[in-house]
Amino acid sequence: MAKRGKVFIDTNLFIYALDRRVPAKRKAAAKALRAIEAEGNGVVSTQVFQEAYVAGTTKLGIAPQDMKQAIVSLRTLEVVQVDVDLIQAAIDCSILQRLSFWDSLIIVAAEKARCTELWTEDLNHGQRIQGIRIHNPFM
């Protein structure tokens, strides 16, 4: 099997991997993350870390120190730093693609890292946006 290109991981995969309330999605998210870890081709952005911390501590009720440890465990992934240039690119993407700013920020971060895929449940499976194929691991 040929190794796939780089894969950008959206926040929802990390949150579902921790969410005991939705066992089927938890299992699918954990399987997807293991596959990416095995290939060593995962990418996230600082936005993903921020969103994961907030969602984990507020929606899932995970203790802040435990969520911090979960985020620290992701440091082995390639990380795209959100900066002013990326924010400007996200605004342009949002206008051109008619997407939310937050989804656009994920897309341009994936584009910056030269990812071939974005794994998320927030966009349409199989769709291509700015050359990046959308993959929903929960389908």
PAGU-213715 format. One record per residue: x, y, z of N, C-alpha, C, CB in turn; residue number from 1. Coordinates in steps of 0.1 Angstrom, whole numbers. Last residue first. Glycine has a CB too. Layout:
N
node n.x=X&n.y=Y&n.z=Z&ca.x=X&ca.y=Y&ca.z=Z&c.x=X&c.y=Y&c.z=Z&cb.x=X&cb.y=Y&cb.z=Z&num=NUM
...
This chain:
139
node n.x=-178&n.y=82&n.z=81&ca.x=-188&ca.y=77&ca.z=72&c.x=-186&c.y=62&c.z=70&cb.x=-186&cb.y=84&cb.z=58&num=139
node n.x=-159&n.y=93&n.z=97&ca.x=-171&ca.y=87&ca.z=104&c.x=-181&c.y=82&c.z=94&cb.x=-177&cb.y=98&cb.z=112&num=138
node n.x=-139&n.y=105&n.z=83&ca.x=-136&ca.y=92&ca.z=88&c.x=-148&c.y=86&c.z=95&cb.x=-125&cb.y=93&cb.z=97&num=137
node n.x=-142&n.y=122&n.z=55&ca.x=-150&ca.y=121&ca.z=67&c.x=-148&c.y=107&c.z=72&cb.x=-165&cb.y=124&cb.z=65&num=136
node n.x=-121&n.y=143&n.z=37&ca.x=-124&ca.y=129&ca.z=41&c.x=-131&c.y=129&c.z=54&cb.x=-110&cb.y=120&cb.z=41&num=135
node n.x=-115&n.y=163&n.z=10&ca.x=-121&ca.y=162&ca.z=23&c.x=-125&c.y=147&c.z=25&cb.x=-134&cb.y=171&cb.z=24&num=134
node n.x=-85&n.y=172&n.z=-6&ca.x=-96&ca.y=163&ca.z=-6&c.x=-101&c.y=162&c.z=8&cb.x=-92&cb.y=149&cb.z=-11&num=133
node n.x=-74&n.y=203&n.z=-18&ca.x=-74&ca.y=194&ca.z=-6&c.x=-86&c.y=186&c.z=-6&cb.x=-72&cb.y=202&cb.z=7&num=132
node n.x=-77&n.y=223&n.z=-37&ca.x=-68&ca.y=212&ca.z=-40&c.x=-67&c.y=201&c.z=-29&cb.x=-54&cb.y=217&cb.z=-43&num=131
node n.x=-96&n.y=240&n.z=-27&ca.x=-83&ca.y=245&ca.z=-29&c.x=-73&c.y=234&c.z=-30&cb.x=-79&cb.y=254&cb.z=-17&num=130
node n.x=-114&n.y=212&n.z=-19&ca.x=-114&ca.y=226&ca.z=-17&c.x=-99&c.y=231&c.z=-17&cb.x=-120&cb.y=230&cb.z=-3&num=129
node n.x=-134&n.y=186&n.z=-30&ca.x=-120&ca.y=192&ca.z=-30&c.x=-122&c.y=207&c.z=-28&cb.x=-113&cb.y=188&cb.z=-44&num=128
node n.x=-153&n.y=160&n.z=-14&ca.x=-152&ca.y=174&ca.z=-20&c.x=-137&c.y=178&c.z=-20&cb.x=-160&cb.y=184&cb.z=-12&num=127
node n.x=-154&n.y=138&n.z=2&ca.x=-150&ca.y=137&ca.z=-12&c.x=-148&c.y=150&c.z=-20&cb.x=-161&cb.y=129&cb.z=-19&num=126
node n.x=-177&n.y=151&n.z=24&ca.x=-168&ca.y=140&ca.z=21&c.x=-166&c.y=139&c.z=6&cb.x=-174&cb.y=126&cb.z=26&num=125
node n.x=-180&n.y=184&n.z=32&ca.x=-186&ca.y=173&ca.z=24&c.x=-175&c.y=163&c.z=20&cb.x=-192&cb.y=179&cb.z=12&num=124
node n.x=-171&n.y=192&n.z=67&ca.x=-173&ca.y=195&ca.z=53&c.x=-177&c.y=183&c.z=45&cb.x=-159&cb.y=201&cb.z=47&num=123
node n.x=-169&n.y=182&n.z=93&ca.x=-176&ca.y=195&ca.z=91&c.x=-178&c.y=199&c.z=76&cb.x=-168&cb.y=205&cb.z=98&num=122
node n.x=-155&n.y=160&n.z=99&ca.x=-169&ca.y=157&ca.z=96&c.x=-176&c.y=170&c.z=93&cb.x=-175&cb.y=151&cb.z=108&num=121
node n.x=-122&n.y=155&n.z=85&ca.x=-132&ca.y=163&ca.z=93&c.x=-146&c.y=158&c.z=90&cb.x=-130&cb.y=178&cb.z=90&num=120
node n.x=-91&n.y=156&n.z=72&ca.x=-100&ca.y=147&ca.z=79&c.x=-109&c.y=154&c.z=88&cb.x=-93&cb.y=135&cb.z=86&num=119
node n.x=-79&n.y=165&n.z=42&ca.x=-83&ca.y=171&ca.z=55&c.x=-94&c.y=161&c.z=60&cb.x=-90&cb.y=186&cb.z=53&num=118
node n.x=-50&n.y=158&n.z=21&ca.x=-63&ca.y=155&ca.z=27&c.x=-66&c.y=163&c.z=40&cb.x=-65&cb.y=140&cb.z=29&num=117
node n.x=-26&n.y=167&n.z=15&ca.x=-34&ca.y=163&ca.z=3&c.x=-48&c.y=160&c.z=8&cb.x=-28&cb.y=150&cb.z=-3&num=116
node n.x=-8&n.y=196&n.z=27&ca.x=-16&ca.y=184&ca.z=29&c.x=-24&c.y=180&c.z=16&cb.x=-25&cb.y=186&cb.z=41&num=115
node n.x=10&n.y=218&n.z=29&ca.x=10&ca.y=209&ca.z=17&c.x=3&c.y=196&c.z=19&cb.x=24&cb.y=207&cb.z=12&num=114
node n.x=7&n.y=236&n.z=48&ca.x=15&ca.y=224&ca.z=52&c.x=16&c.y=214&c.z=40&cb.x=9&cb.y=217&cb.z=64&num=113
node n.x=-11&n.y=253&n.z=36&ca.x=2&ca.y=258&ca.z=39&c.x=12&c.y=246&c.z=42&cb.x=2&cb.y=267&cb.z=51&num=112
node n.x=-34&n.y=237&n.z=35&ca.x=-28&ca.y=241&ca.z=23&c.x=-13&c.y=245&c.z=25&cb.x=-36&cb.y=252&cb.z=16&num=111
node n.x=-40&n.y=237&n.z=62&ca.x=-37&ca.y=224&ca.z=55&c.x=-30&c.y=227&c.z=42&cb.x=-50&cb.y=216&cb.z=53&num=110
node n.x=-46&n.y=264&n.z=65&ca.x=-35&ca.y=258&ca.z=73&c.x=-31&c.y=244&c.z=67&cb.x=-39&cb.y=255&cb.z=88&num=109
node n.x=-68&n.y=266&n.z=49&ca.x=-55&ca.y=273&ca.z=45&c.x=-43&c.y=268&c.z=53&cb.x=-57&cb.y=288&cb.z=46&num=108
node n.x=-86&n.y=250&n.z=63&ca.x=-82&ca.y=247&ca.z=49&c.x=-69&c.y=253&c.z=46&cb.x=-93&cb.y=251&cb.z=40&num=107
node n.x=-88&n.y=263&n.z=88&ca.x=-84&ca.y=250&ca.z=88&c.x=-79&c.y=246&c.z=73&cb.x=-95&cb.y=240&cb.z=92&num=106
node n.x=-99&n.y=287&n.z=79&ca.x=-86&ca.y=288&ca.z=85&c.x=-80&c.y=274&c.z=86&cb.x=-88&cb.y=293&cb.z=100&num=105
node n.x=-124&n.y=278&n.z=69&ca.x=-114&ca.y=283&ca.z=60&c.x=-100&c.y=284&c.z=66&cb.x=-118&cb.y=297&cb.z=55&num=104
node n.x=-137&n.y=272&n.z=93&ca.x=-134&ca.y=261&ca.z=83&c.x=-123&c.y=265&c.z=73&cb.x=-147&cb.y=257&cb.z=76&num=103
node n.x=-138&n.y=298&n.z=103&ca.x=-131&ca.y=288&ca.z=110&c.x=-127&c.y=276&c.z=101&cb.x=-139&cb.y=283&cb.z=122&num=102
node n.x=-154&n.y=312&n.z=84&ca.x=-140&ca.y=316&ca.z=86&c.x=-132&c.y=305&c.z=93&cb.x=-139&cb.y=329&cb.z=95&num=101
node n.x=-173&n.y=291&n.z=63&ca.x=-171&ca.y=298&ca.z=76&c.x=-157&c.y=302&c.z=77&cb.x=-176&cb.y=290&cb.z=88&num=100
node n.x=-174&n.y=297&n.z=28&ca.x=-173&ca.y=288&ca.z=39&c.x=-172&c.y=297&c.z=52&cb.x=-161&cb.y=278&cb.z=38&num=99
node n.x=-171&n.y=305&n.z=1&ca.x=-184&ca.y=306&ca.z=8&c.x=-185&c.y=296&c.z=20&cb.x=-196&cb.y=304&cb.z=-1&num=98
node n.x=-148&n.y=306&n.z=-13&ca.x=-154&ca.y=293&ca.z=-12&c.x=-168&c.y=293&c.z=-5&cb.x=-145&cb.y=284&cb.z=-4&num=97
node n.x=-142&n.y=334&n.z=-11&ca.x=-142&ca.y=327&ca.z=-24&c.x=-150&c.y=314&c.z=-23&cb.x=-128&cb.y=325&cb.z=-28&num=96
node n.x=-144&n.y=340&n.z=17&ca.x=-152&ca.y=347&ca.z=7&c.x=-153&c.y=340&c.z=-6&cb.x=-145&cb.y=361&cb.z=4&num=95
node n.x=-127&n.y=321&n.z=28&ca.x=-140&ca.y=322&ca.z=33&c.x=-149&c.y=329&c.z=22&cb.x=-141&cb.y=329&cb.z=46&num=94
node n.x=-103&n.y=328&n.z=15&ca.x=-109&ca.y=315&ca.z=13&c.x=-124&c.y=315&c.z=17&cb.x=-101&cb.y=304&cb.z=21&num=93
node n.x=-99&n.y=353&n.z=27&ca.x=-100&ca.y=352&ca.z=12&c.x=-107&c.y=339&c.z=9&cb.x=-87&cb.y=353&cb.z=5&num=92
node n.x=-96&n.y=345&n.z=54&ca.x=-106&ca.y=355&ca.z=50&c.x=-109&c.y=354&c.z=35&cb.x=-103&cb.y=369&cb.z=54&num=91
node n.x=-73&n.y=330&n.z=51&ca.x=-86&ca.y=323&ca.z=55&c.x=-98&c.y=332&c.z=52&cb.x=-86&cb.y=320&cb.z=70&num=90
node n.x=-54&n.y=349&n.z=45&ca.x=-57&ca.y=338&ca.z=35&c.x=-70&c.y=331&c.z=38&cb.x=-46&cb.y=328&cb.z=35&num=89
node n.x=-54&n.y=362&n.z=70&ca.x=-58&ca.y=369&ca.z=57&c.x=-61&c.y=359&c.z=46&cb.x=-46&cb.y=378&cb.z=52&num=88
node n.x=-44&n.y=342&n.z=86&ca.x=-58&ca.y=347&ca.z=89&c.x=-63&c.y=355&c.z=76&cb.x=-57&cb.y=357&cb.z=101&num=87
node n.x=-19&n.y=339&n.z=76&ca.x=-28&ca.y=328&ca.z=75&c.x=-43&c.y=332&c.z=77&cb.x=-25&cb.y=317&cb.z=85&num=86
node n.x=-8&n.y=364&n.z=83&ca.x=-9&ca.y=360&ca.z=69&c.x=-19&c.y=348&c.z=67&cb.x=5&cb.y=355&cb.z=63&num=85
node n.x=-9&n.y=362&n.z=111&ca.x=-17&ca.y=372&ca.z=104&c.x=-18&c.y=368&c.z=89&cb.x=-11&cb.y=386&cb.z=105&num=84
node n.x=-9&n.y=327&n.z=120&ca.x=-4&ca.y=340&ca.z=120&c.x=-13&c.y=350&c.z=112&cb.x=11&cb.y=341&cb.z=115&num=83
node n.x=-8&n.y=296&n.z=134&ca.x=-17&ca.y=306&ca.z=128&c.x=-11&c.y=319&c.z=130&cb.x=-31&cb.y=304&cb.z=135&num=82
node n.x=15&n.y=271&n.z=125&ca.x=13&ca.y=283&ca.z=134&c.x=3&c.y=292&c.z=127&cb.x=26&cb.y=290&cb.z=137&num=81
node n.x=11&n.y=237&n.z=123&ca.x=11&ca.y=250&ca.z=115&c.x=7&c.y=261&c.z=125&cb.x=1&cb.y=249&cb.z=103&num=80
node n.x=29&n.y=210&n.z=132&ca.x=20&ca.y=220&ca.z=136&c.x=22&c.y=233&c.z=128&cb.x=23&cb.y=224&cb.z=151&num=79
node n.x=31&n.y=175&n.z=130&ca.x=35&ca.y=187&ca.z=124&c.x=25&c.y=198&c.z=128&cb.x=37&cb.y=186&cb.z=108&num=78
node n.x=30&n.y=157&n.z=161&ca.x=24&ca.y=160&ca.z=148&c.x=31&c.y=173&c.z=143&cb.x=9&cb.y=162&cb.z=149&num=77
node n.x=40&n.y=155&n.z=186&ca.x=47&ca.y=148&ca.z=176&c.x=42&c.y=151&c.z=162&cb.x=47&cb.y=133&cb.z=179&num=76
node n.x=22&n.y=167&n.z=203&ca.x=33&ca.y=175&ca.z=198&c.x=42&c.y=168&c.z=188&cb.x=42&cb.y=179&cb.z=210&num=75
node n.x=1&n.y=154&n.z=215&ca.x=0&ca.y=157&ca.z=200&c.x=12&c.y=164&c.z=194&cb.x=-13&cb.y=164&cb.z=197&num=74
node n.x=5&n.y=155&n.z=242&ca.x=7&ca.y=142&ca.z=235&c.x=7&c.y=143&c.z=219&cb.x=-3&cb.y=131&cb.z=239&num=73
node n.x=-5&n.y=179&n.z=248&ca.x=10&ca.y=177&ca.z=248&c.x=13&c.y=165&c.z=241&cb.x=16&cb.y=177&cb.z=262&num=72
node n.x=-32&n.y=174&n.z=249&ca.x=-27&ca.y=182&ca.z=238&c.x=-11&c.y=181&c.z=237&cb.x=-30&cb.y=197&cb.z=241&num=71
node n.x=-33&n.y=158&n.z=271&ca.x=-38&ca.y=152&ca.z=258&c.x=-32&c.y=161&c.z=247&cb.x=-54&cb.y=152&cb.z=258&num=70
node n.x=-24&n.y=176&n.z=291&ca.x=-16&ca.y=164&ca.z=288&c.x=-20&c.y=158&c.z=274&cb.x=-18&cb.y=153&cb.z=299&num=69
node n.x=-46&n.y=194&n.z=290&ca.x=-33&ca.y=198&ca.z=287&c.x=-24&c.y=186&c.z=283&cb.x=-26&cb.y=206&cb.z=299&num=68
node n.x=-66&n.y=177&n.z=300&ca.x=-67&ca.y=182&ca.z=286&c.x=-53&c.y=187&c.z=281&cb.x=-77&cb.y=193&cb.z=284&num=67
node n.x=-57&n.y=174&n.z=326&ca.x=-58&ca.y=163&ca.z=317&c.x=-59&c.y=166&c.z=303&cb.x=-70&cb.y=154&cb.z=321&num=66
node n.x=-59&n.y=201&n.z=335&ca.x=-46&ca.y=194&ca.z=334&c.x=-46&c.y=182&c.z=326&cb.x=-41&cb.y=191&cb.z=349&num=65
node n.x=-88&n.y=205&n.z=332&ca.x=-78&ca.y=213&ca.z=325&c.x=-64&c.y=206&c.z=324&cb.x=-76&cb.y=227&cb.z=330&num=64
node n.x=-108&n.y=176&n.z=330&ca.x=-101&ca.y=185&ca.z=338&c.x=-90&c.y=192&c.z=330&cb.x=-94&cb.y=178&cb.z=350&num=63
node n.x=-136&n.y=176&n.z=308&ca.x=-123&ca.y=170&ca.z=311&c.x=-115&c.y=181&c.z=319&cb.x=-115&cb.y=166&cb.z=298&num=62
node n.x=-161&n.y=182&n.z=298&ca.x=-159&ca.y=183&ca.z=313&c.x=-145&c.y=176&c.z=317&cb.x=-170&cb.y=176&cb.z=320&num=61
node n.x=-169&n.y=184&n.z=272&ca.x=-167&ca.y=170&ca.z=278&c.x=-164&c.y=170&c.z=293&cb.x=-155&cb.y=164&cb.z=270&num=60
node n.x=-172&n.y=212&n.z=269&ca.x=-182&ca.y=202&ca.z=264&c.x=-181&c.y=188&c.z=271&cb.x=-182&cb.y=201&cb.z=249&num=59
node n.x=-149&n.y=222&n.z=283&ca.x=-162&ca.y=227&ca.z=285&c.x=-173&c.y=217&c.z=281&cb.x=-165&cb.y=240&cb.z=276&num=58
node n.x=-125&n.y=208&n.z=278&ca.x=-128&ca.y=212&ca.z=291&c.x=-142&c.y=217&c.z=293&cb.x=-119&cb.y=224&cb.z=295&num=57
node n.x=-128&n.y=202&n.z=250&ca.x=-125&ca.y=192&ca.z=260&c.x=-129&c.y=196&c.z=274&cb.x=-111&cb.y=188&cb.z=260&num=56
node n.x=-131&n.y=228&n.z=239&ca.x=-142&ca.y=218&ca.z=238&c.x=-140&c.y=207&c.z=248&cb.x=-142&cb.y=212&cb.z=223&num=55
node n.x=-106&n.y=239&n.z=246&ca.x=-118&ca.y=245&ca.z=250&c.x=-130&c.y=235&c.z=250&cb.x=-122&cb.y=257&cb.z=241&num=54
node n.x=-87&n.y=221&n.z=234&ca.x=-87&ca.y=225&ca.z=248&c.x=-100&c.y=230&c.z=253&cb.x=-76&cb.y=235&cb.z=251&num=53
node n.x=-95&n.y=222&n.z=207&ca.x=-95&ca.y=210&ca.z=214&c.x=-96&c.y=212&c.z=229&cb.x=-84&cb.y=201&cb.z=211&num=52
node n.x=-90&n.y=249&n.z=200&ca.x=-103&ca.y=244&ca.z=200&c.x=-105&c.y=231&c.z=208&cb.x=-108&cb.y=242&cb.z=185&num=51
node n.x=-61&n.y=249&n.z=203&ca.x=-70&ca.y=258&ca.z=211&c.x=-84&c.y=253&c.z=212&cb.x=-70&cb.y=272&cb.z=205&num=50
node n.x=-53&n.y=229&n.z=184&ca.x=-50&ca.y=228&ca.z=199&c.x=-59&c.y=237&c.z=207&cb.x=-35&cb.y=232&cb.z=201&num=49
node n.x=-63&n.y=241&n.z=161&ca.x=-68&ca.y=228&ca.z=165&c.x=-65&c.y=226&c.z=180&cb.x=-62&cb.y=217&cb.z=157&num=48
node n.x=-48&n.y=265&n.z=159&ca.x=-62&ca.y=266&ca.z=161&c.x=-68&c.y=253&c.z=166&cb.x=-69&cb.y=269&cb.z=147&num=47
node n.x=-23&n.y=254&n.z=153&ca.x=-25&ca.y=260&ca.z=167&c.x=-40&c.y=262&c.z=170&cb.x=-17&cb.y=273&cb.z=169&num=46
node n.x=-30&n.y=225&n.z=134&ca.x=-26&ca.y=239&ca.z=136&c.x=-28&c.y=243&c.z=150&cb.x=-34&cb.y=248&cb.z=126&num=45
node n.x=-16&n.y=194&n.z=123&ca.x=-26&ca.y=202&ca.z=130&c.x=-22&c.y=216&c.z=129&cb.x=-28&cb.y=197&cb.z=144&num=44
node n.x=-9&n.y=164&n.z=105&ca.x=-7&ca.y=178&ca.z=106&c.x=-19&c.y=184&c.z=114&cb.x=-5&cb.y=185&cb.z=93&num=43
node n.x=6&n.y=132&n.z=100&ca.x=-4&ca.y=140&ca.z=106&c.x=0&c.y=155&c.z=107&cb.x=-9&cb.y=135&cb.z=119&num=42
node n.x=21&n.y=110&n.z=92&ca.x=19&ca.y=121&ca.z=82&c.x=8&c.y=131&c.z=87&cb.x=14&cb.y=115&cb.z=69&num=41
node n.x=27&n.y=85&n.z=102&ca.x=36&ca.y=96&ca.z=105&c.x=34&c.y=108&c.z=96&cb.x=50&cb.y=92&cb.z=105&num=40
node n.x=13&n.y=61&n.z=100&ca.x=20&ca.y=66&ca.z=88&c.x=29&c.y=78&c.z=91&cb.x=9&cb.y=70&cb.z=78&num=39
node n.x=4&n.y=59&n.z=126&ca.x=13&ca.y=48&ca.z=120&c.x=20&c.y=53&c.z=108&cb.x=4&cb.y=36&cb.z=117&num=38
node n.x=-11&n.y=82&n.z=129&ca.x=1&ca.y=80&ca.z=137&c.x=10&c.y=70&c.z=131&cb.x=-3&cb.y=77&cb.z=151&num=37
node n.x=-32&n.y=75&n.z=111&ca.x=-24&ca.y=87&ca.z=108&c.x=-11&c.y=86&c.z=116&cb.x=-31&cb.y=100&cb.z=112&num=36
node n.x=-43&n.y=53&n.z=125&ca.x=-38&ca.y=52&ca.z=111&c.x=-29&c.y=63&c.z=108&cb.x=-50&cb.y=51&cb.z=102&num=35
node n.x=-50&n.y=65&n.z=149&ca.x=-40&ca.y=54&ca.z=149&c.x=-34&c.y=53&c.z=135&cb.x=-46&cb.y=41&cb.z=155&num=34
node n.x=-71&n.y=82&n.z=140&ca.x=-58&ca.y=88&ca.z=146&c.x=-47&c.y=77&c.z=147&cb.x=-61&cb.y=93&cb.z=160&num=33
node n.x=-90&n.y=62&n.z=132&ca.x=-84&ca.y=72&ca.z=123&c.x=-71&c.y=78&c.z=128&cb.x=-94&cb.y=83&cb.z=120&num=32
node n.x=-95&n.y=50&n.z=157&ca.x=-90&ca.y=42&ca.z=146&c.x=-83&c.y=51&c.z=136&cb.x=-101&cb.y=34&cb.z=139&num=31
node n.x=-106&n.y=71&n.z=171&ca.x=-94&ca.y=65&ca.z=176&c.x=-87&c.y=57&c.z=165&cb.x=-97&cb.y=56&cb.z=188&num=30
node n.x=-129&n.y=76&n.z=156&ca.x=-119&ca.y=86&ca.z=157&c.x=-105&c.y=80&c.z=162&cb.x=-123&cb.y=97&cb.z=167&num=29
node n.x=-143&n.y=52&n.z=159&ca.x=-139&ca.y=56&ca.z=146&c.x=-128&c.y=66&c.z=146&cb.x=-151&cb.y=62&cb.z=138&num=28
node n.x=-147&n.y=53&n.z=187&ca.x=-140&ca.y=42&ca.z=181&c.x=-135&c.y=46&c.z=167&cb.x=-149&cb.y=29&cb.z=180&num=27
node n.x=-163&n.y=76&n.z=189&ca.x=-150&ca.y=75&ca.z=197&c.x=-141&c.y=64&c.z=190&cb.x=-153&cb.y=72&cb.z=211&num=26
node n.x=-185&n.y=69&n.z=174&ca.x=-176&ca.y=80&ca.z=169&c.x=-163&c.y=79&c.z=176&cb.x=-182&cb.y=93&cb.z=171&num=25
node n.x=-195&n.y=49&n.z=191&ca.x=-192&ca.y=46&ca.z=177&c.x=-182&c.y=56&c.z=171&cb.x=-205&cb.y=46&cb.z=169&num=24
node n.x=-199&n.y=63&n.z=217&ca.x=-189&ca.y=52&ca.z=215&c.x=-186&c.y=49&c.z=200&cb.x=-195&cb.y=39&cb.z=221&num=23
node n.x=-203&n.y=91&n.z=229&ca.x=-207&ca.y=86&ca.z=216&c.x=-197&c.y=75&c.z=212&cb.x=-206&cb.y=98&cb.z=205&num=22
node n.x=-194&n.y=97&n.z=255&ca.x=-208&ca.y=97&ca.z=252&c.x=-213&c.y=91&c.z=239&cb.x=-213&cb.y=111&cb.z=254&num=21
node n.x=-167&n.y=99&n.z=257&ca.x=-173&ca.y=86&ca.z=261&c.x=-188&c.y=85&c.z=258&cb.x=-170&cb.y=83&cb.z=275&num=20
node n.x=-144&n.y=114&n.z=237&ca.x=-158&ca.y=116&ca.z=241&c.x=-165&c.y=102&c.z=244&cb.x=-166&cb.y=123&cb.z=230&num=19
node n.x=-119&n.y=114&n.z=226&ca.x=-120&ca.y=115&ca.z=241&c.x=-134&c.y=114&c.z=246&cb.x=-114&cb.y=128&cb.z=245&num=18
node n.x=-124&n.y=112&n.z=199&ca.x=-115&ca.y=102&ca.z=205&c.x=-116&c.y=102&c.z=220&cb.x=-101&cb.y=104&cb.z=200&num=17
node n.x=-138&n.y=136&n.z=195&ca.x=-146&ca.y=123&ca.z=195&c.x=-137&c.y=112&c.z=201&cb.x=-150&cb.y=120&cb.z=181&num=16
node n.x=-116&n.y=154&n.z=196&ca.x=-127&ca.y=155&ca.z=206&c.x=-135&c.y=142&c.z=207&cb.x=-136&cb.y=166&cb.z=203&num=15
node n.x=-101&n.y=147&n.z=174&ca.x=-95&ca.y=146&ca.z=188&c.x=-106&c.y=146&c.z=198&cb.x=-86&cb.y=158&cb.z=190&num=14
node n.x=-119&n.y=152&n.z=154&ca.x=-114&ca.y=138&ca.z=155&c.x=-108&c.y=137&c.z=170&cb.x=-103&cb.y=136&cb.z=145&num=13
node n.x=-125&n.y=179&n.z=155&ca.x=-135&ca.y=170&ca.z=159&c.x=-130&c.y=156&c.z=161&cb.x=-146&cb.y=170&cb.z=149&num=12
node n.x=-102&n.y=193&n.z=146&ca.x=-105&ca.y=192&ca.z=160&c.x=-114&c.y=181&c.z=163&cb.x=-110&cb.y=205&cb.z=165&num=11
node n.x=-87&n.y=176&n.z=118&ca.x=-96&ca.y=187&ca.z=124&c.x=-98&c.y=183&c.z=138&cb.x=-109&cb.y=188&cb.z=116&num=10
node n.x=-56&n.y=171&n.z=104&ca.x=-66&ca.y=165&ca.z=114&c.x=-74&c.y=177&c.z=120&cb.x=-59&cb.y=157&cb.z=124&num=9
node n.x=-43&n.y=166&n.z=73&ca.x=-46&ca.y=176&ca.z=83&c.x=-58&c.y=170&c.z=91&cb.x=-50&cb.y=190&cb.z=77&num=8
node n.x=-19&n.y=145&n.z=60&ca.x=-33&ca.y=146&ca.z=64&c.x=-34&c.y=156&c.z=75&cb.x=-38&cb.y=132&cb.z=69&num=7
node n.x=3&n.y=141&n.z=32&ca.x=1&ca.y=146&ca.z=46&c.x=-14&c.y=148&c.z=48&cb.x=8&cb.y=159&cb.z=48&num=6
node n.x=-3&n.y=111&n.z=12&ca.x=3&ca.y=124&ca.z=15&c.x=0&c.y=129&c.z=29&cb.x=-1&cb.y=135&cb.z=5&num=5
node n.x=1&n.y=76&n.z=19&ca.x=-7&ca.y=88&ca.z=14&c.x=1&c.y=100&c.z=18&cb.x=-21&cb.y=88&cb.z=21&num=4
node n.x=21&n.y=50&n.z=6&ca.x=18&ca.y=60&ca.z=17&c.x=11&c.y=72&c.z=12&cb.x=32&cb.y=64&cb.z=24&num=3
node n.x=6&n.y=22&n.z=-9&ca.x=14&ca.y=34&ca.z=-10&c.x=10&c.y=43&c.z=1&cb.x=12&cb.y=41&cb.z=-24&num=2
node n.x=8&n.y=-12&n.z=0&ca.x=0&ca.y=0&ca.z=0&c.x=9&c.y=12&c.z=0&cb.x=-10&cb.y=0&cb.z=12&num=1
